[in-house]
Every structure is written in structure tokens, then in C-alpha cells.
Amino acid sequence: MPDARILIVDDNEDILQAARLLLKQHFATVQTLSDPGQLAALARRGAFDLLLLDMNFTPGADDGREGLRYLAQVLEIDPAAMVVMVTAHSDVEIAVEAMKQGAADFVTKPWQNERLLATLTAALNLRRARQEAADLRARNRGLAAATHGGSDMIGTAPAMVKVFGAVRRTAPTDANVLILGENGTGKELVAREIHRLSPRAGEVFLRVDMGALSPQLFESELFGHRKGAFTDARQDRTGYFRAATGGTLFLDEIGNVPLHLQGKLLTALERREVVPVGAEKPEPIDVRLICATNVSRDRLGDENLFRQDLLYRINTVEIVLPPLRERRADIPLLLEHYATFYAQKYNLPPRRLSAALMDRLTDWHWPGNIRALRHAVERAVILGDSALLDVGDFPLAEPVPETAPPAADVTRLDAVEKNTIQQALLLHRNNISRAAQSLGLTRTSLYRRMEKYGL
């Protein structure tokens, strides 16, 4: 913590000098104070990141009341302050009482240098984790305010009316939700809508792409780790479950988690606690869990691919999103919505869609679903020459066969690329992350090529 600021408050000048000489080797700023009466003013100015506070100051005092009083004073000014108490070996019970009243930890004197450094570092890591969580919640509230509390879910088709009803009934509860649907059908949008309508709306919404998690770092990413737990673990890490505490954790592409790792996820959900890698004690979790996958319900029911006990745990409520081809009545609404949205986003004149174009796009099969439609409209709004968009502004590829493409004798570069992408998607069961990795592409690049070829 080279940039941390430490304040040491003690009436013993020898202790102040010893602590300063030790800590200045490890922290940017080390300030000492023998008069605790100045502590309140320093706290109001935010002059320190961590306070090392003695329990007794008056000669002959040994009950720790002074330390508890100054602790309460600091926490009243800054409830997030990190305070480590300093006490004699015989006063451990008083130090424990200080922790109950808000202290982060305590050390006994005479202290061991390694123990003191470890305690201060842990307290600073806790402060940083809390600040990151607070910043994330603040950004989430800002995003929620920016949308004016409205929903981005659009549709009047019977299948979508059913989805909206399920969202409204499920959101006020803490029930786990599993969202099923093809790529591009809006699973994340539904998850965010459930969060927006839930009692946790003011807290963080955290999305995790499960298909992109490395098996080697699965536990570290989800549950966190302790410094030194493995190579390159140079500092403590807060996992996704703990980072989403109080809010909603959205596990996207849950169907692609390897079978041997699913048990670790199940244990965390059943016990409502996680054990960071390298830690000895479990830590409680408090999250609303929403999962999503493009894997079919039949495949999820195959116990050789997905643990059935985990499936029962995550699908208290199951919401199935229809592909766009099964809700064609909503296509004109979506087209008009995104045409208006992107015109405003790029500060362009309003765009309208011709009747011929509207008919053509409504009849189109949209293999990429809403994601493909949105990208097509965005491109047309940007590149269109007039306020009236027509068929020529939407170059659409031919329909893709639903069976495996034959190994045709192809010579054209575009045909070779299209065939290669199709084969990769089939091989990886439409897992975009893994298909992109096998092709040496980013997810964004793969999506762009899929859109190009109508995949």
C-alpha cells in the first residue's frame, strides 16, 4: 500500500517513534500524534486512511474507556473509517469490545513487526474493498436514475406479455431466476428489469460471463482469494459473490460451466457462504441470483452435462424468451424504437422506415434475434443518406441452414470465413466466448462477422 496514509495516536513518544520508523518503509505517509484531542479535526479533514489508536492516554488508566471514546468520536465523523486499536496483552477483552463498536482489528504491545504490518495491510484492503463496493453502488444508482425508472423491454406479442407478467411477479421476491433463450433474445435485459423492479434496485447489478471464466481461476473470480494463495496473488481479491453483496448477481452462460466446477457453485448457493482461495473461514453472501443460458432446457436436463441439484437450485422461477421469429408482431415496434434511439444517440436527424422496408424486415428470419436487429438499425441510421430508410439501407444475408453446413468445395474468401464460423459455433454449441477464442477473435469481432453473414 505505497499510497496509504497512516496516523498513529499514542501518548508514549517511544512507541510513536518505533512505529513511525517501521511503517514509513511500507507506507507513503506516516503521521504521529500524542494528543488525541486533535484527532477529531484530522478526521474531519480526511487526513488519514487508517488510524492506529491506543486504548489509554491518562497516566494510570487501564480500562480502555478513553480509546473507546475516541473510537466512537472518529466513527461518528466518518463511519467508514478504518481503526486498529493498540492494547496491552491483558486488555484483549477490551480490544474485542472495541471491534464490536466498529474497530477493524487490534494489535497488542509490544507488537511483532510482521503481525503489525499484516494487520494494517488487511485493514487497508478491507477499506479499499468497501470503497469499491460503494463506488459500484453509486454508479448503479446513477445508471438507474439516467433511465428515469423506465423499462427498455418492448413487446405486445402474447409470448412477451407472458414474460412481462413473470418479471413483475418475480421481481419483488428474492427467488432465484433462470432465463432461457437463444443468443440475442435479451436475457440480460430481462435480468436487469428484474433487478430494477426488486427491493435491491438501489444496490449493485453485477454481470459475470461464466463462459469466459478460466477453470483455473474459477474459484478465485467467483469467491475471491487471499494474498499469496497462488502464484501472482499479490493482494487480496474480493470475488464476484462478495462484490455483489446486497444486490443482484447475474451469471450469464451458466449452461457452459464445466461439470466438475458446478459442485463448487452449488455448495456456495446452498450454504450462502463462500471460502476465498487461501482462506480458512467462510464468508457470508447476500445476493439475488439470476442465471441465463442459450442451452436448451432438454440439454440442461441431461445429468451428464448439468448437475440436476444445481438446476433445481437456480431455477426457482424459469423464464423462457422467445426468438424474434416467433414474435414478429413486435418487430415494427423494435425497429422504430432503435431508429429513434440511435438517431438521438448520434445527434442525427430522425429516421423513418419505408413501408416496403418494414414489410421486408418483419418477414426476415433474424437468426441473431434482437441483437442482430439492433446492430442492423444502428448501422442503417449512421450510414443512411436520407431521413427515410429503405431496403437498400439494410443488406441482409440469405437464411442459414439449421443443419450442419456441408463441407463444400469453396474458393471465395467470404464463403470460407462463413463456413469456418458456422463450424466453430456448432463445435462449441453456440458458446460465443469459446467459439471466438477458438477462432482467435474477440467476442465483438465474432458478433460482427455473425451479423455480416446472418448467423
C-alpha positions in Angstrom: 0.0 0.0 0.0 2.6 2.6 -1.0 0.0 5.4 -1.3 -1.7 4.8 2.1 -1.7 7.4 4.9 -1.3 6.1 8.4 -2.0 8.1 11.6 -0.6 6.7 14.9 -2.1 8.2 18.1 -0.3 7.3 21.4 0.9 9.2 24.4 4.2 7.3 24.6 6.8 9.0 22.4 9.0 5.9 22.2 6.1 3.9 20.8 5.3 6.6 18.3 9.0 6.7 17.2 9.3 2.9 16.8 6.0 2.7 14.8 7.0 5.6 12.6 10.4 4.1 11.7 8.8 0.7 10.9 5.8 1.9 8.9 7.5 4.6 6.8 9.3 1.8 5.0 6.0 0.5 3.8 3.5 3.4 3.5 3.6 6.7 1.8 2.7 8.9 4.7 3.1 8.1 8.4 1.9 10.8 10.9 2.2 10.6 14.7 0.1 12.3 17.3 0.5 12.3 21.0 -2.6 14.5 21.8 -5.8 12.6 20.9 -7.7 15.9 21.4 -6.6 16.8 17.8 -8.0 13.6 16.4 -11.5 14.9 15.6 -10.1 17.8 13.4 -7.9 15.4 11.5 -10.8 13.0 10.9 -13.0 15.8 9.6 -10.3 16.7 7.1 -9.9 13.1 5.9 -6.2 13.3 6.8 -5.6 9.5 7.1 -6.7 6.2 5.5 -6.1 4.2 8.6 -5.8 5.1 12.3 -3.7 3.2 14.8 -5.2 4.2 18.1 -4.0 3.5 21.7 -6.6 2.4 24.3 -5.3 4.5 27.3 -3.8 8.0 27.5 -4.2 9.3 31.1 -1.3 8.1 33.4 -2.6 5.1 35.4 -5.6 4.5 33.2 -6.1 0.8 32.1 -9.8 0.4 31.4 -9.7 1.4 27.8 -12.5 3.8 28.1 -10.6 6.7 26.5 -9.8 4.6 23.5 -13.4 3.6 23.1 -14.5 7.2 23.4 -12.1 8.4 20.7 -13.1 5.5 18.5 -16.7 6.5 18.8 -15.8 10.1 18.0 -13.9 9.1 14.8 -16.7 6.8 13.6 -19.3 9.4 14.2 -17.4 11.8 11.9 -16.5 9.1 9.3 -18.5 5.8 9.7 -16.2 4.2 7.1 -13.0 5.0 9.0 -10.5 2.1 9.5 -9.3 2.0 13.1 -6.9 -0.5 14.5 -6.7 -0.4 18.3 -3.4 -0.9 20.3 -3.7 -2.6 23.7 -1.7 -4.5 26.3 -1.9 -8.3 26.4 -4.0 -8.2 29.5 -6.6 -5.9 27.8 -7.6 -8.2 24.9 -11.3 -8.3 26.1 -11.4 -4.5 25.9 -10.0 -4.7 22.4 -12.6 -7.2 21.4 -15.3 -4.8 22.7 -13.7 -2.1 20.6 -14.2 -4.3 17.5 -17.8 -4.8 18.4 -18.1 -1.0 18.4 -16.6 -0.6 15.0 -12.8 -1.0 15.1 -11.4 -3.1 12.2 -8.9 -5.0 14.3 -6.4 -4.7 17.2 -2.7 -5.4 18.0 -1.1 -6.0 21.4 2.0 -4.3 22.6 4.8 -4.9 22.4 3.9 -5.9 18.9 5.7 -8.2 16.4 6.5 -6.1 13.3 5.2 -8.7 10.9 2.0 -9.0 12.8 1.5 -5.2 12.8 2.2 -4.9 9.1 -0.2 -7.8 8.3 -3.0 -6.3 10.4 -2.6 -2.8 8.9 -2.5 -4.2 5.3 -5.6 -6.3 5.9 -7.5 -3.3 7.3 -6.5 -1.2 4.3 -7.6 -3.9 1.9 -10.9 -4.0 3.7 -11.2 -0.2 3.3 -10.4 -0.5 -0.4 -13.0 -3.3 -0.9 -15.7 -1.3 0.8 -14.9 1.8 -1.2 -15.0 -0.2 -4.5 -18.4 -1.6 -3.5 -19.7 1.8 -2.6 -18.5 3.3 -5.9 -20.1 0.4 -7.8 -23.4 1.0 -5.9 -23.2 4.7 -6.7 -22.7 4.1 -10.4 -25.6 1.6 -10.4 -27.8 4.3 -8.8 -26.7 6.8 -11.4 -27.5 4.4 -14.2 -30.9 3.7 -12.7 -31.6 7.4 -12.4 -30.4 8.0 -16.0 -33.1 5.7 -17.3 -35.8 7.7 -15.4 -37.0 4.4 -13.9 -38.5 3.2 -17.2 -38.2 -0.2 -18.8 -36.4 -0.9 -22.0 -38.4 -4.1 -22.6 -40.6 -3.7 -25.6 -43.3 -6.0 -27.0 -47.0 -6.8 -27.3 -46.8 -10.4 -28.6 -48.5 -12.9 -26.4 -45.2 -14.7 -25.6 -43.7 -11.4 -24.4 -46.8 -10.4 -22.4 -46.3 -13.7 -20.5 -42.6 -12.8 -19.9 -43.6 -9.4 -18.6 -46.0 -10.9 -16.2 -43.4 -13.3 -14.9 -41.0 -10.5 -14.4 -43.4 -8.4 -12.5 -44.4 -11.2 -10.2 -40.9 -12.5 -9.6 -39.0 -9.2 -9.1 -40.3 -8.3 -5.6 -39.1 -11.6 -4.3 -35.6 -13.0 -3.7 -36.3 -16.1 -5.7 -33.5 -17.4 -7.9 -34.4 -17.0 -11.6 -33.2 -18.9 -14.7 -33.6 -17.2 -18.1 -33.6 -19.4 -21.2 -33.4 -18.3 -24.8 -31.3 -18.1 -27.9 -28.4 -15.7 -28.3 -29.6 -12.2 -28.8 -33.1 -12.6 -27.3 -32.5 -10.1 -24.5 -31.7 -12.3 -21.5 -29.5 -9.7 -19.8 -32.2 -7.1 -20.4 -34.8 -9.2 -18.6 -32.3 -9.8 -15.7 -31.8 -6.0 -15.3 -35.5 -5.4 -15.4 -36.0 -7.9 -12.6 -33.3 -6.1 -10.6 -34.8 -2.7 -11.4 -38.2 -3.8 -10.0 -36.7 -5.5 -7.0 -36.1 -4.2 -3.4 -32.4 -4.4 -4.3 -32.7 -1.9 -7.1 -30.5 0.7 -5.3 -27.7 -1.8 -5.0 -25.2 -3.2 -7.5 -26.2 -5.4 -10.5 -23.1 -7.4 -11.4 -22.9 -9.5 -14.6 -20.4 -12.4 -14.9 -19.8 -14.1 -18.2 -19.4 -17.7 -17.0 -18.4 -18.9 -20.4 -15.3 -16.7 -20.3 -14.1 -17.8 -16.8 -10.9 -19.8 -16.9 -11.4 -23.1 -15.0 -8.1 -22.5 -13.2 -9.4 -19.1 -11.9 -13.0 -20.1 -11.4 -12.9 -20.1 -7.6 -10.7 -17.0 -7.4 -13.0 -15.0 -9.7 -16.3 -16.0 -8.0 -15.2 -16.5 -4.4 -12.1 -14.3 -4.1 -8.6 -15.1 -2.9 -6.1 -14.2 -0.2 -2.7 -12.7 -0.9 -0.2 -15.5 -1.6 -2.8 -18.2 -2.2 -1.2 -18.9 -5.5 1.3 -17.5 -8.0 0.6 -13.9 -8.9 -1.9 -13.5 -6.0 -0.1 -10.3 -4.8 -3.0 -9.0 -2.9 -6.4 -10.0 -1.5 -9.2 -10.1 -4.1 -12.9 -9.7 -3.5 -14.8 -12.3 -5.6 -17.9 -11.6 -7.6 -20.2 -13.1 -4.9 -18.9 -10.8 -2.2 -18.7 -7.8 -4.6 -22.4 -8.1 -5.3 -23.4 -8.3 -1.7 -26.8 -6.6 -1.2 -27.5 -6.6 -4.9 -28.1 -8.9 -7.8 -25.5 -11.3 -9.3 -26.2 -12.2 -12.9 -24.4 -15.4 -14.1 -24.6 -15.4 -17.9 -24.0 -18.5 -19.9 -24.4 -20.7 -16.8 -25.0 -23.7 -19.0 -21.4 -23.7 -20.2 -19.8 -24.2 -16.7 -17.8 -27.4 -16.8 -19.5 -30.3 -14.8 -16.6 -30.6 -12.4 -16.9 -27.0 -11.3 -20.7 -27.0 -10.9 -20.4 -28.6 -7.5 -18.4 -25.6 -6.1 -21.1 -23.3 -7.3 -23.8 -25.4 -5.7 -22.0 -25.5 -2.4 -21.8 -21.7 -2.2 -25.5 -21.4 -3.1 -26.7 -24.0 -0.6 -24.6 -22.7 2.3 -25.0 -19.0 1.4 -21.3 -18.5 2.0 -18.0 -18.6 0.1 -14.5 -19.6 1.1 -11.9 -17.4 -0.7 -8.9 -19.3 -2.1 -6.3 -19.4 0.6 -8.7 -18.5 3.4 -9.7 -20.7 6.4 -13.0 -19.3 7.3 -16.1 -18.9 5.1 -17.7 -15.5 4.4 -21.4 -15.0 4.2 -23.0 -13.9 0.9 -26.3 -12.0 0.4 -27.1 -11.8 -3.3 -30.2 -12.2 -5.6 -29.1 -14.8 -8.1 -30.2 -14.6 -11.7 -28.8 -17.1 -14.3 -29.1 -17.3 -18.1 -28.1 -19.7 -20.8 -28.7 -20.3 -24.5 -28.5 -24.1 -23.8 -31.9 -25.7 -24.4 -34.0 -27.0 -21.4 -33.6 -30.6 -22.7 -29.8 -30.3 -22.6 -29.9 -28.8 -19.1 -31.9 -31.9 -18.1 -29.0 -34.2 -19.2 -27.2 -35.1 -15.9 -24.1 -35.8 -17.9 -23.9 -32.1 -18.9 -25.5 -30.3 -16.0 -26.0 -31.2 -12.3 -29.7 -31.6 -11.6 -29.3 -30.5 -8.0 -27.7 -27.3 -9.2 -30.5 -26.8 -11.8 -33.1 -27.1 -9.0 -31.2 -24.5 -7.0 -31.1 -21.9 -9.7 -34.5 -22.2 -11.4 -36.9 -21.5 -8.7 -38.5 -19.4 -11.4 -37.8 -20.2 -15.1 -38.4 -17.6 -17.8 -38.2 -18.6 -21.5 -37.6 -15.8 -24.0 -39.0 -16.5 -27.5 -36.8 -15.9 -30.5 -37.7 -12.9 -32.6 -39.1 -15.0 -35.4 -41.8 -16.2 -33.0 -42.9 -12.6 -32.1 -42.9 -10.9 -35.5 -45.7 -8.5 -34.4 -43.0 -6.8 -32.2 -40.5 -6.2 -35.0 -42.0 -2.9 -36.1 -42.0 -1.6 -32.6 -38.4 -2.6 -32.1 -37.3 -1.1 -35.4 -39.0 2.3 -34.6 -37.6 2.2 -31.1 -34.0 1.7 -32.1 -34.2 4.0 -35.1 -35.2 6.8 -32.7 -32.7 5.8 -30.1 -29.7 5.8 -32.4 -30.7 9.0 -34.1 -30.7 10.7 -30.8 -27.5 8.9 -29.6 -25.5 10.1 -32.6 -27.3 13.5 -32.9 -28.7 12.7 -36.3 -32.0 13.7 -37.9 -34.9 11.5 -37.1 -35.1 8.3 -39.2 -38.2 6.7 -40.6 -38.6 3.3 -42.2 -40.4 2.9 -45.5 -43.4 0.6 -45.7 -41.6 -1.7 -48.1 -38.6 -1.9 -45.6 -40.9 -2.5 -42.7 -42.6 -5.4 -44.5 -39.2 -6.9 -45.5 -37.7 -6.7 -42.0 -40.9 -8.1 -40.4 -40.7 -11.1 -42.7 -37.0 -11.6 -42.1 -35.9 -14.6 -40.0 -33.5 -12.7 -37.8 -31.1 -15.5 -36.8 -29.3 -13.1 -34.4 -32.6 -12.0 -32.8 -32.9 -8.6 -31.2 -29.1 -8.1 -31.0 -28.9 -8.5 -34.8 -31.8 -6.2 -35.4 -30.4 -3.6 -33.1 -27.0 -3.6 -34.9 -28.7 -3.5 -38.3 -30.7 -0.4 -37.3 -27.7 1.3 -35.8 -25.6 0.8 -39.0 -28.5 2.0 -41.2 -29.1 5.1 -39.1 -25.4 6.0 -39.3 -24.9 5.3 -43.0 -28.3 6.2 -44.3 -28.3 9.1 -46.8 -31.9 10.3 -46.1 -34.4 10.5 -43.3 -36.4 7.7 -44.9 -34.6 4.4 -44.6 -35.3 1.8 -47.4 -34.5 -1.8 -48.3 -31.1 -0.7 -49.7 -30.0 0.5 -46.2 -30.4 -3.0 -44.7 -28.2 -5.5 -46.6 -29.4 -8.9 -45.3 -27.7 -12.2 -45.8 -29.5 -15.3 -47.0 -31.1 -17.7 -44.5 -28.6 -20.1 -42.8 -29.4 -23.8 -42.9 -30.3 -25.1 -39.4 -28.4 -28.4 -40.0 -24.7 -28.6 -40.1 -23.2 -27.0 -43.2 -21.7 -29.4 -45.7 -18.0 -29.4 -46.2 -18.4 -27.7 -49.6 -15.6 -27.1 -52.0 -15.4 -23.3 -51.5 -13.0 -20.9 -53.0 -14.3 -17.5 -52.2 -12.8 -15.9 -49.0 -16.2 -14.9 -47.6 -17.6 -18.4 -48.1 -14.6 -19.9 -46.3 -14.9 -17.5 -43.4 -18.6 -18.0 -43.1 -18.2 -21.8 -43.1 -15.5 -21.7 -40.5 -17.6 -19.6 -38.2 -20.5 -21.9 -38.6 -18.3 -24.9 -37.8 -16.9 -23.2 -34.7 -20.4 -22.3 -33.4 -21.6 -25.9 -33.9 -18.5 -27.3 -32.2 -18.9 -25.1 -29.2 -22.7 -25.4 -29.0 -23.2 -21.6 -29.7 -21.0 -20.6 -26.8 -19.8 -17.3 -28.2 -16.8 -16.9 -25.9 -15.4 -20.3 -26.6 -16.1 -20.1 -30.4 -14.4 -16.6 -30.5 -11.4 -18.0 -28.6 -11.0 -21.0 -30.9 -11.1 -18.6 -33.9 -8.6 -16.2 -32.4 -11.2 -13.4 -32.3 -12.8 -11.2 -29.7 -16.4 -11.6 -28.9 -17.2 -8.3 -30.5 -15.4 -9.3 -33.7 -17.2 -12.6 -33.8 -20.6 -10.9 -33.4 -19.7 -8.5 -36.2 -18.9 -11.4 -38.6 -22.0 -13.3 -37.5 -24.1 -10.3 -38.3 -22.3 -9.9 -41.6 -23.2 -13.5 -42.6 -26.7 -13.5 -41.0 -25.6 -16.2 -38.4 
